[in-house]
Amino acid sequence: MVTYLRKEDRLFVLHELSSTLTVQEMPAAPNGTSRIISDISIPPPDPPAGAVFAAAEILIPRPTKRFPKAYIYTSNRNIGIEDPRGDSIAIFELINKGMAHERLQLVNQVYTGLNQIRGMKFGPALKGAEEFLIAAGAAGTAGTIMLRRTEGGRNMEIIARDLAIPTRTTFVWL
């Protein structure tokens, strides 16, 4: 599975099986192509032996007053030997946009305690909830967590955890 997300004049692609994130200029219509500007591996740098990763979700929340920088959040599903810290959410930024050295850069890896994280959703900015991210695991004890963005979106902290909620992959904020 490949997940695409268009952000202005850039196309971000999350590649499930290679666990990579790429960015390219938006291809010309109707069937244009464009070069890949940058690609980066999304799994954490220090997994346990036997870990096997598959990317699952990509989110780029719109900038707001509280979070003026558009960071890119991707989820890492470890489908191999479990990490006691759980799966991670990798936070990236696109630096030097439009310049010769434009590239993706890892900002942070946030461990979730979830096993095979599948679904993630940011709260709606119109309701003042853009600082919150809800995420769920799909294996093991599954469960759902709520995270709060900190450091302008460069980091997150877990503020609530519910292991009684069965496997979920989609959320709707009301």
N, C-alpha and C positions, 0 to 999 in steps of 0.2 A: 504494500500500500504506500502511496505517496500522497502527502497532504500539501496543497498549495494555499498560499495566502498572499493576496495582493496588497501592497502598502504603497500608495501613491504610484511612483514610477518604477518600483522594484517588485520582483516576484520572489517570495521566500518559499522554499520547498523543503519539507521534512521527509526524509527517506527512511521508511520503517526498517527495512532489512539491513541497511548499512549504518543505521543510527547516525546519520549526518544531516546537517542543515546547510542548504545552499541559498545563495542570493544571486539574481541576475537582473539585468535590465528587462523591463516589460517587453516581450516580443511584439513586433508589429503585427497588426491584423492583416488578413485573417489567419494566416498560418506561418507567421514569421518565426525566426529563431534569434537567439541572442546568446552571447557568451556568458559563462558562469563567472561572476565577479569574485566570489569567495565561497569556499566550502570548509566546513569544520565538523569535527567529531563531537557528538553531544554527551556520550557516557562519562561518568566521573572517572578521574584519573587513577583511582586506587581501589578497584573492585576486588572482591574476594576471588580466589582461584575458582574457576568453573562458572563464573558469571557470564551470561550471554544477553546482550541488549537488543531491544527493538524499540524504536521511537514510536510514540503514540499520538501526541497532541502538540500543536503549535498555537500560541496566542500572542498577539501583539495589540495590547490595549491602546486606545487612542490617548494621546497626551491630554492631561488636565492641569489645572493650576497646581494641584497637590503633587502630581506626577508628570512633570513637563517633558521628560525624556521617554521615547518609545522603545522600551526594552523588549526583547523577544524571549518568550518563555516556552521551553520545550520539555516534555516529559520523557523520562527514560524508564522503560519497562525491563526489569531484569527477569528473564524467563529461564535463567539457569540457577546456579547455587545462590540462595538468598543471602543478602547483605543484612546484618542485624540493624543497620541504620535505615533500611528500607530503600525504595527507589528514590531517585532524585529528580528535581526540576532544575534544569540548566537555564541560566539567565545569560543572554547575549546582548551585545549592542553592535550596531553597524557604525563603524568609525570611518572618518575621512570620506564621507559620501561625495561622489562626483569627482574625486581626486584620483591620482594615479595609484595611491596606496589604499584604496577603499577595501575594507575587509570586515568580516565578522570577528568579534573578540569575545571570549568567555569572560563574564563578569563574576559569576558565582554558581556553585552547585549547592542546592538546598535539599537536604535529606528529609524524607516525608514519613518514614516508618511504615509506608504502604507497600504492599506486595503487588507487582504488576499494575502500576498506576495506569488508568485508562482515561477517565474523563476529568476535565478541568474547566472551570468557568469563572471569570472575573465578575464581581458585582457591578451593577449598572452605575455609571458616573452620574446620570441624571438624578439618581436617588442618593448620591453621596457615598456609595458603597464601593467605589473603584479601588479602594485599598485592600479589599478582601478577595481571596481566591478560594474556591471550594474544589476539592479533588477527592477521587475515590480509587481504591484498589479493587482488583478483579480476581484475586487469588488469595489463598491462605485465609487469614482472618478478615480479609477484605477491609471494610471500614471506610469511613469518610473523615476528612480533616478540613478545617478552616484555617487558612493562613492569612496573615496581615503583611502587606508590603511595608518594608522599612527602608531607610537610607535612600529615599527617593525612588524606590523600586529595585535597587541593586541587591536587595536581600529580602528574606521573608522569615516570619516566625510563626510557628504553629500556635494557635490560640484555642482551638477546640478539637477534640477527637472523639469519634463515636464508632466503636467496633461492632455495635449491635446492628448497624445499618447494613443490609446485605449488599452484594455487588451492585454498583451503579456505574454507568458510563456517560450519562447526560444529566445536566442540571438546568433548571429554569429559575431565574430570580424573579420574585413577584414584588 
